[in-house]
Structure formats: C-alpha cells, structure tokens
Amino acid sequence: RLLSRKHRPLSRQHRLLSRQHHLYSRQHCLLSRLHRLSSRQDRLLSRQHRLFSRQHRLFSRQDRLFSRLHRLFSRQNRLFSRQHRLSSRQHRFFSRLHRLLSRQNRLFSRLHRLFSRR
C-alpha cells in the first residue's frame, strides 16, 4: 500500500531541510521585527534630537538675555551708588551749613538783645 504524500515518512535529508526552513523563516521574522523596532527607535531619537536642539537654542537665548540684564543691573547699581555718595556728601554739607547758620543766628540774637537794651 502506498501512503499518501502527507503521511509518507520523510527522508532524513528532507526532515533536515524542513527544519532548516523553519529556522530560517523564524530568523527572518525576528529580523524584520528588529528592523521595525530599530527604525522606530531611529525616529524617536531624531525627534528627541530636534527637541534637545530647540531647547538648547532657547536656553542660549535665555542666557544671552540674562547676561544683558545683568549688565544693565550692574550699570544701574553703579549709578545708584554714585548718586548715593553725592547725596550723602550734599547732606553733610547742608547739615554743617545749618549748624553754622544756627550758631550765627544765636550770636546775632544775643547781640540784638544787648544792643536793644541800651
């Protein structure tokens, strides 16, 4: 009796070939999956790179702005300190003047009293 092609026992070589074919197809499947994953990873990395470069541009711009602000504030600070020195000098001058004038005023009033008695 001849067995149908399906049920005929496979020759050793045929078995090895089918096994090898199975392994190759499995390998192909895994490789294609790996390829998909790596391309996805590539896309994600490029996106991340774009985001990082944008962020870097923003940070550098911010840095430039902060340095400009710092220069402005330091200039303003110098001006304020100069102004403060001037005003304190002026204050000292006017207080001395005030003391002198009040002393002079007392002297004049004393003199006035002396002369008005006569």
PyMOL commands that set and color helices and strands:
alter all, ss='L'
color gray80, all
select helices_A, chain A and resi 12-117
alter helices_A, ss='H'
color red, helices_A
deselect
rebuild
show_as cartoon
